[in-house]
């Protein structure tokens, strides 16, 4: 085949270290914009980024020749450095070690986008821990609760 054609949409979720609420209303939008630029630097397209003070959700189209772990690793590392430089009061800021990523069918793209943009409302009813467990279970992902929050 002369060309490769892909539509690789991912719903990516990760939190701040120990779910510390570092991403307050004053900086959240700037951090989300920076994360979008980081995904673009890795050849992807951030279609939607949302979240609350202790975690982010990203809907992104990624390249077929880049490992998702590499894209997320680079984006998290670069954004941590930027946060330390840009917001000197956040010198202790860290992202958690891991992440969750779910493939998204093109037919579900708008539904996931609404979910991501509705995070503040969503978290008036459900904690991040409840949300993540529900997402893992909905996608049939096995997990060991002992390691889920480290």
VONU-491328 format. One line per 3 residues: their letters; for each residue y, z, x of N, C-alpha, C, O. Coordinates in nm, 3 decimals. Each point is the difference from the previous one (the first is absolute). Example, Ala and Ser with C-alpha at 12.3 -4.5 7.8 and 13.67 -1.06 7.14 Angstrom:
# residues 2
AS) -0.569:0.780:1.319:0.119:0.000:-0.089:0.120:0.000:0.090:-0.002:0.066:0.104 ~ 0.107:-0.138:-0.139:0.119:0.006:0.082:0.109:0.073:-0.077:0.111:0.017:0.051
# end
This chain:
# residues 150
XXX) -0.116:0.000:0.085:0.116:0.000:-0.085:0.123:0.000:0.090:0.010:0.080:0.093 ~ 0.083:-0.168:-0.122:0.119:-0.015:0.083:0.097:0.117:-0.013:0.070:0.033:0.096 ~ -0.065:0.028:-0.211:0.096:0.109:-0.024:-0.070:0.117:-0.065:-0.104:-0.016:-0.064
XXX) 0.163:0.132:0.080:-0.050:0.120:-0.068:0.103:0.041:-0.104:0.120:-0.001:0.026 ~ -0.169:0.038:-0.141:0.088:0.041:-0.109:-0.043:0.139:-0.045:-0.116:0.022:-0.034 ~ 0.211:0.070:0.034:-0.032:0.137:-0.040:0.110:0.055:-0.090:0.114:-0.046:0.002
XXX) -0.151:0.144:-0.079:0.093:0.079:-0.080:-0.045:0.144:0.014:-0.075:0.051:-0.083 ~ 0.120:0.015:0.189:-0.048:0.134:0.034:0.106:0.103:-0.037:0.088:0.033:0.080 ~ -0.098:0.017:-0.201:0.092:0.103:-0.049:-0.065:0.137:0.017:-0.118:0.018:-0.032
XXX) 0.195:0.076:0.082:-0.050:0.136:0.021:0.096:0.101:-0.061:0.122:-0.016:0.005 ~ -0.180:0.119:-0.063:0.074:0.119:-0.041:-0.033:0.105:0.106:-0.113:0.045:0.011 ~ 0.212:-0.008:0.067:-0.016:0.090:0.114:0.070:0.132:-0.032:0.112:0.002:-0.051
XXX) -0.180:0.108:0.083:0.055:0.133:-0.028:-0.019:0.087:0.124:-0.109:0.005:0.056 ~ 0.215:0.063:-0.014:-0.014:0.102:0.103:0.110:0.104:-0.016:0.104:-0.026:-0.059 ~ -0.130:0.143:0.114:0.093:0.110:-0.019:0.060:0.046:0.132:-0.041:-0.041:0.108
XXX) 0.139:0.127:-0.123:0.056:0.067:0.116:-0.102:0.104:0.047:-0.086:0.042:-0.077 ~ 0.096:-0.003:0.200:-0.091:0.101:0.056:0.006:0.126:-0.086:0.107:0.054:-0.029 ~ -0.225:-0.008:-0.012:-0.016:0.119:-0.084:0.082:-0.010:-0.128:0.035:0.102:-0.060
XXX) -0.006:-0.223:0.018:0.076:-0.029:-0.120:0.134:0.075:-0.006:0.046:0.044:-0.105 ~ 0.015:-0.032:0.222:0.131:0.063:0.009:0.102:-0.092:-0.068:-0.002:-0.120:0.023 ~ 0.091:0.173:-0.107:0.094:-0.084:-0.076:0.122:-0.046:0.080:0.113:0.031:-0.035
XXX) -0.138:-0.104:0.143:0.108:-0.047:0.086:0.080:-0.115:-0.060:0.117:-0.017:0.033 ~ -0.177:-0.061:-0.121:0.064:-0.121:-0.049:0.084:0.031:-0.124:-0.034:-0.041:-0.111 ~ 0.144:0.113:0.131:0.083:0.040:-0.113:0.078:-0.121:-0.053:-0.002:-0.108:0.058
XXX) 0.069:0.129:-0.170:0.072:-0.108:-0.066:0.103:-0.067:0.090:0.026:-0.120:-0.015 ~ 0.032:0.194:0.107:0.105:-0.054:0.086:-0.051:-0.105:0.099:0.074:-0.090:0.038 ~ -0.199:0.102:0.004:-0.051:-0.092:0.103:-0.113:-0.090:-0.048:-0.032:-0.099:0.067
XXX) -0.028:0.129:-0.181:-0.121:-0.070:-0.044:0.020:-0.152:-0.006:-0.084:-0.075:0.049 ~ 0.194:0.030:-0.108:0.024:-0.144:-0.011:0.009:-0.068:0.135:-0.052:-0.110:0.018 ~ 0.117:0.174:0.077:0.012:-0.057:0.135:-0.135:-0.005:0.069:-0.031:-0.097:0.070
XXX) -0.050:0.202:-0.088:-0.135:0.000:0.060:-0.084:-0.110:-0.062:-0.071:-0.071:0.072 ~ 0.077:0.057:-0.202:-0.077:-0.106:-0.066:0.042:-0.138:0.051:-0.085:-0.085:0.025 ~ 0.214:0.065:-0.011:0.049:-0.129:0.052:-0.051:-0.024:0.142:-0.040:-0.111:0.034
XXX) 0.041:0.215:0.048:-0.049:-0.014:0.137:-0.150:-0.032:0.001:-0.045:-0.084:0.078 ~ -0.031:0.150:-0.165:-0.144:-0.029:-0.009:-0.021:-0.147:-0.038:-0.089:-0.066:0.055 ~ 0.169:0.017:-0.148:-0.010:-0.141:-0.038:0.026:-0.093:0.117:-0.069:-0.101:0.017
XXX) 0.168:0.135:0.064:0.027:-0.079:0.120:-0.114:0.007:0.100:-0.031:-0.099:0.066 ~ -0.032:0.215:-0.056:-0.115:0.015:0.090:-0.117:-0.086:-0.043:-0.069:-0.059:0.084 ~ 0.046:0.051:-0.213:-0.107:-0.086:-0.050:0.034:-0.147:0.027:-0.086:-0.079:0.038
XXX) 0.212:0.044:-0.056:0.044:-0.137:0.030:-0.019:-0.031:0.149:-0.042:-0.110:0.035 ~ 0.073:0.207:0.052:-0.019:-0.020:0.144:-0.147:-0.026:0.034:-0.030:-0.065:0.100 ~ -0.061:0.115:-0.184:-0.143:-0.022:0.021:-0.051:-0.126:-0.072:-0.120:-0.024:-0.007
XXX) 0.213:-0.055:-0.046:-0.036:-0.126:-0.064:-0.032:0.011:-0.147:-0.044:-0.097:-0.061 ~ 0.067:0.215:0.002:-0.029:0.020:-0.142:0.126:-0.004:-0.083:0.111:-0.021:0.050 ~ -0.130:0.043:-0.180:0.111:0.006:-0.093:-0.016:0.127:-0.082:-0.100:0.018:-0.070
XXX) 0.198:0.070:0.079:0.001:0.121:-0.084:0.059:-0.040:-0.134:0.119:-0.030:-0.009 ~ -0.201:0.029:-0.091:0.045:-0.045:-0.131:0.064:0.113:-0.080:0.083:-0.024:-0.088 ~ -0.122:0.146:0.119:0.052:0.115:-0.073:-0.034:0.125:0.081:-0.112:0.013:0.049
XXX) 0.209:0.077:-0.035:-0.024:0.128:0.067:0.062:0.109:-0.085:0.114:-0.012:-0.045 ~ -0.190:0.117:0.023:0.049:0.112:-0.078:-0.066:0.128:0.047:-0.080:-0.001:0.093 ~ 0.114:0.108:-0.158:-0.061:0.127:0.035:0.093:0.115:-0.031:0.103:-0.017:-0.064
XXX) -0.142:0.132:0.110:0.078:0.122:-0.018:0.016:0.065:0.137:-0.026:-0.063:0.102 ~ 0.068:0.188:-0.100:0.037:0.065:0.125:-0.113:0.014:0.101:0.025:0.011:0.120 ~ -0.151:-0.012:-0.167:-0.111:0.026:0.093:-0.097:-0.116:0.020:-0.098:0.015:0.073
XXX) 0.122:-0.130:-0.135:-0.090:-0.113:0.023:0.062:-0.132:-0.046:0.096:-0.002:-0.076 ~ -0.155:-0.106:0.125:0.047:-0.134:-0.037:-0.116:-0.082:-0.055:-0.117:0.021:0.031 ~ 0.156:-0.116:-0.115:-0.090:-0.103:-0.051:0.061:-0.134:0.037:0.121:-0.019:-0.013
XXX) -0.202:-0.073:0.060:0.047:-0.132:0.040:-0.090:-0.105:-0.065:-0.122:0.009:0.007 ~ 0.183:-0.107:-0.070:-0.072:-0.119:-0.044:0.039:-0.109:0.097:0.116:-0.039:0.007 ~ -0.214:-0.012:0.067:0.031:-0.096:0.106:-0.101:-0.114:0.003:-0.118:0.017:-0.030
XXX) 0.169:-0.132:0.067:-0.085:-0.116:0.029:-0.010:-0.005:0.152:0.101:-0.011:0.069 ~ -0.224:0.018:-0.018:-0.019:0.001:0.145:-0.071:-0.126:0.046:-0.065:-0.069:-0.079 ~ 0.079:0.041:0.205:-0.062:-0.119:0.060:-0.150:0.021:0.016:-0.047:0.112:0.017
XXX) -0.026:-0.221:-0.024:-0.145:0.007:0.014:-0.045:0.024:0.144:-0.114:0.040:0.024 ~ 0.202:-0.064:0.071:-0.038:0.015:0.140:0.046:0.133:0.061:-0.004:0.018:0.122 ~ 0.049:0.074:-0.206:0.042:0.132:0.048:-0.082:0.107:-0.071:-0.015:-0.003:-0.122
XXX) -0.037:0.095:0.197:-0.075:0.111:-0.059:0.098:0.092:-0.072:0.108:0.030:0.052 ~ -0.145:0.015:-0.171:0.088:0.088:-0.076:0.029:0.128:0.078:0.112:0.051:-0.005 ~ -0.210:0.000:0.077:0.021:0.122:0.079:0.107:-0.022:0.106:0.078:0.090:0.028
XXX) -0.075:-0.208:0.031:0.101:-0.030:0.102:0.139:-0.011:-0.061:0.097:0.049:0.058 ~ -0.087:-0.112:-0.173:0.129:-0.013:-0.068:0.054:0.137:-0.039:0.117:0.031:0.025 ~ -0.201:0.050:-0.086:0.044:0.133:-0.042:0.032:0.087:0.121:0.100:0.071:0.001
XXX) -0.184:-0.076:0.101:0.024:0.079:0.121:0.133:-0.034:0.064:0.076:0.089:0.037 ~ -0.048:-0.218:-0.023:0.127:-0.042:0.062:0.118:0.039:-0.087:0.103:0.045:0.051 ~ -0.116:-0.064:-0.180:0.110:0.032:-0.091:0.030:0.149:0.000:0.116:0.040:0.003
XXX) -0.220:0.042:-0.007:0.021:0.145:0.001:0.060:0.045:0.134:0.093:0.080:0.002 ~ -0.145:-0.129:0.109:0.050:0.040:0.132:0.146:-0.040:0.017:0.082:0.082:0.042 ~ -0.049:-0.205:-0.075:0.139:-0.046:0.016:0.095:0.074:-0.092:0.111:0.035:0.040
XXX) -0.154:-0.010:-0.164:0.088:0.069:-0.093:0.020:0.146:0.041:0.109:0.054:-0.020 ~ -0.210:0.010:0.076:0.017:0.138:0.047:0.106:0.008:0.108:0.088:0.086:-0.003 ~ -0.096:-0.178:0.098:0.101:-0.003:0.106:0.139:-0.024:-0.055:0.096:0.065:0.042
XXX) -0.085:-0.158:-0.136:0.129:-0.030:-0.061:0.054:0.122:-0.075:0.119:0.032:0.010 ~ -0.205:0.037:-0.086:0.042:0.119:-0.074:0.051:0.106:0.097:0.102:0.064:-0.025 ~ -0.171:-0.044:0.136:0.044:0.099:0.099:0.138:-0.036:0.058:0.083:0.088:0.022
XXX) -0.060:-0.217:0.001:0.128:-0.043:0.057:0.113:0.002:-0.105:0.112:0.042:0.029 ~ -0.144:-0.086:-0.148:0.101:-0.016:-0.105:0.037:0.132:-0.069:0.115:0.019:-0.040 ~ -0.211:0.068:0.025:0.021:0.127:-0.070:-0.041:0.113:0.096:-0.113:0.049:-0.005
XXX) 0.204:-0.010:0.090:-0.033:0.094:0.107:-0.049:0.135:-0.054:-0.070:0.072:0.071 ~ 0.106:-0.039:-0.193:-0.049:0.125:-0.059:-0.149:-0.008:-0.035:-0.061:0.102:-0.034 ~ 0.003:-0.221:0.041:-0.142:-0.018:-0.031:-0.084:-0.021:0.125:-0.096:-0.077:-0.001
XXX) 0.130:0.145:0.109:-0.073:-0.018:0.126:-0.147:0.042:-0.011:-0.082:-0.040:0.082 ~ 0.048:0.122:-0.183:-0.139:0.042:-0.021:-0.078:-0.097:-0.089:-0.120:0.018:-0.021 ~ 0.187:-0.121:-0.031:-0.064:-0.092:-0.094:-0.125:-0.065:0.058:-0.002:-0.042:0.116
XXX) -0.103:0.034:-0.198:-0.121:-0.075:0.034:-0.061:-0.054:-0.129:0.014:0.060:-0.107 ~ -0.083:-0.174:0.119:-0.085:-0.048:-0.107:-0.139:0.063:0.017:-0.036:0.041:0.111 ~ -0.040:-0.033:-0.218:-0.138:0.046:0.012:-0.077:-0.099:0.086:0.045:-0.112:0.021
XXX) -0.161:0.152:0.028:-0.080:-0.087:0.085:-0.056:-0.121:-0.073:0.002:-0.111:0.053 ~ -0.051:0.129:-0.172:-0.070:-0.107:-0.069:0.084:-0.069:-0.106:0.123:0.013:-0.005 ~ -0.192:-0.088:-0.079:0.063:-0.072:-0.110:-0.108:-0.038:-0.100:-0.120:0.011:0.029
XXX) 0.161:-0.055:-0.144:-0.090:-0.060:-0.098:0.052:-0.140:-0.028:0.121:-0.021:-0.008 ~ -0.210:-0.074:-0.006:0.041:-0.136:-0.031:-0.099:-0.061:-0.098:-0.121:0.014:0.015 ~ 0.176:-0.080:-0.114:-0.080:-0.058:-0.107:0.039:-0.146:-0.016:0.119:-0.033:0.000
XXX) -0.215:-0.053:-0.015:0.032:-0.140:-0.027:0.047:-0.011:-0.144:-0.043:0.076:-0.087 ~ 0.133:-0.171:0.064:0.059:-0.019:-0.132:-0.018:-0.146:-0.040:0.038:-0.091:0.074 ~ -0.094:0.070:-0.190:-0.011:-0.134:-0.054:0.139:-0.051:-0.039:0.083:0.078:-0.046
XXX) -0.059:-0.206:0.064:0.129:-0.059:-0.039:0.031:0.032:-0.146:0.116:0.020:-0.035 ~ -0.218:-0.016:-0.049:0.021:0.029:-0.142:0.048:0.143:-0.024:0.053:0.030:-0.107 ~ -0.071:0.060:0.204:0.041:0.140:-0.014:0.126:0.033:0.080:0.044:0.115:0.003
XXX) 0.013:-0.215:0.060:0.116:0.022:0.087:0.115:0.069:-0.074:0.055:0.098:0.051 ~ -0.019:-0.146:-0.167:0.113:0.058:-0.074:-0.031:0.143:-0.044:0.088:0.086:0.000 ~ -0.210:-0.061:-0.039:-0.040:0.135:-0.041:0.014:0.098:0.118:0.051:0.111:-0.018
XXX) -0.096:-0.151:0.135:0.012:0.086:0.119:0.146:0.017:0.038:0.041:0.110:0.039 ~ 0.037:-0.214:-0.050:0.144:0.008:0.030:0.067:0.105:-0.091:0.076:0.084:0.048 ~ -0.105:-0.089:-0.177:0.058:0.099:-0.093:-0.045:0.142:0.036:0.079:0.094:-0.005
XXX) -0.206:-0.081:0.042:-0.053:0.131:0.038:0.076:0.055:0.121:0.038:0.117:0.003 ~ -0.017:-0.201:0.096:0.070:0.043:0.122:0.145:0.036:-0.030:0.050:0.101:0.049 ~ 0.018:-0.183:-0.128:0.140:0.028:-0.031:0.017:0.120:-0.093:0.110:0.054:-0.010
XXX) -0.216:-0.012:-0.057:0.005:0.115:-0.090:-0.049:0.129:0.062:-0.038:0.091:-0.073 ~ 0.038:-0.081:0.204:-0.056:0.117:0.067:0.069:0.131:-0.038:-0.067:0.101:-0.021 ~ 0.197:-0.101:0.013:0.068:0.127:-0.031:-0.043:0.051:-0.137:-0.028:0.119:-0.015
XXX) 0.023:-0.205:-0.083:-0.046:0.040:-0.133:-0.146:0.042:0.003:-0.037:0.101:-0.059 ~ -0.044:-0.178:0.128:-0.143:0.028:0.009:-0.025:0.139:0.057:-0.089:0.072:-0.047 ~ 0.166:-0.033:0.148:-0.024:0.128:0.067:0.063:0.119:-0.071:-0.003:0.112:0.051
XXX) 0.059:-0.136:-0.165:0.039:0.113:-0.085:-0.124:0.055:-0.072:0.001:0.113:-0.050 ~ -0.107:-0.194:0.046:-0.122:0.038:-0.071:-0.121:0.021:0.092:-0.095:0.068:-0.037 ~ 0.098:-0.126:0.153:-0.118:0.000:0.086:0.040:0.021:0.145:0.099:-0.057:0.046
XXX) -0.174:0.139:0.027:0.028:0.021:0.141:-0.049:-0.119:0.082:-0.077:-0.083:-0.048 ~ 0.124:0.076:0.171:-0.047:-0.106:0.090:-0.151:0.011:0.021:-0.069:-0.102:0.002 ~ 0.019:0.224:0.013:-0.143:0.019:0.020:-0.079:-0.054:-0.119:-0.100:-0.069:0.018
XXX) 0.144:0.102:-0.139:-0.067:-0.051:-0.121:0.008:-0.152:-0.006:-0.097:-0.067:-0.036 ~ 0.212:0.014:0.070:0.020:-0.145:-0.003:-0.093:-0.071:0.099:-0.065:-0.099:-0.036 ~ 0.059:0.148:0.158:-0.081:-0.066:0.102:-0.149:0.006:-0.036:-0.070:-0.100:0.015
XXX) 0.024:0.214:-0.059:-0.141:0.012:-0.040:-0.029:-0.097:-0.115:-0.104:-0.066:0.000 ~ 0.193:0.057:-0.097:-0.020:-0.093:-0.112:-0.005:-0.145:0.048:-0.083:-0.078:-0.047 ~ 0.170:0.041:0.141:-0.001:-0.136:0.054:-0.131:-0.028:0.076:-0.060:-0.106:-0.018
XXX) 0.018:0.200:0.101:-0.125:-0.018:0.075:-0.117:-0.018:-0.096:-0.083:-0.089:0.018 ~ 0.077:0.174:-0.118:-0.112:-0.008:-0.095:0.006:-0.127:-0.084:-0.104:-0.061:-0.026 ~ 0.223:0.019:-0.016:0.014:-0.123:-0.078:-0.046:-0.122:0.078:-0.045:-0.099:-0.059
XXX) 0.057:0.104:0.191:-0.041:-0.112:0.085:-0.139:0.019:0.060:-0.043:-0.081:0.082 ~ -0.027:0.185:-0.123:-0.137:0.021:0.046:-0.011:0.034:0.147:-0.099:-0.035:0.064 ~ 0.200:0.104:-0.010:0.001:0.035:0.141:-0.054:0.142:0.017:0.053:0.095:-0.058
XXX) -0.158:-0.083:0.136:-0.055:0.133:0.029:0.090:0.069:0.101:0.056:-0.064:0.089 ~ -0.043:0.195:-0.103:0.082:0.077:0.091:-0.058:0.139:0.015:-0.074:0.048:-0.086 ~ 0.108:0.016:0.195:-0.040:0.138:0.024:0.126:0.084:-0.015:0.093:-0.011:0.080
XXX) -0.089:0.094:-0.182:0.119:0.079:-0.031:0.042:0.088:0.116:0.118:0.037:0.011 ~ -0.211:-0.001:0.077:0.035:0.084:0.116:0.100:-0.070:0.092:0.078:0.067:0.068 ~ -0.080:-0.199:-0.066:0.085:-0.075:0.093:0.113:-0.077:-0.069:0.078:-0.069:0.065
XXX) -0.071:0.082:-0.194:0.094:-0.080:-0.076:0.146:0.035:0.029:0.086:-0.089:-0.005 ~ -0.056:0.213:0.035:0.140:0.041:0.013:0.039:0.032:0.144:0.102:0.066:0.023 ~ -0.180:-0.110:0.074:0.037:0.026:0.140:0.072:-0.117:0.061:0.038:0.005:0.117
# end
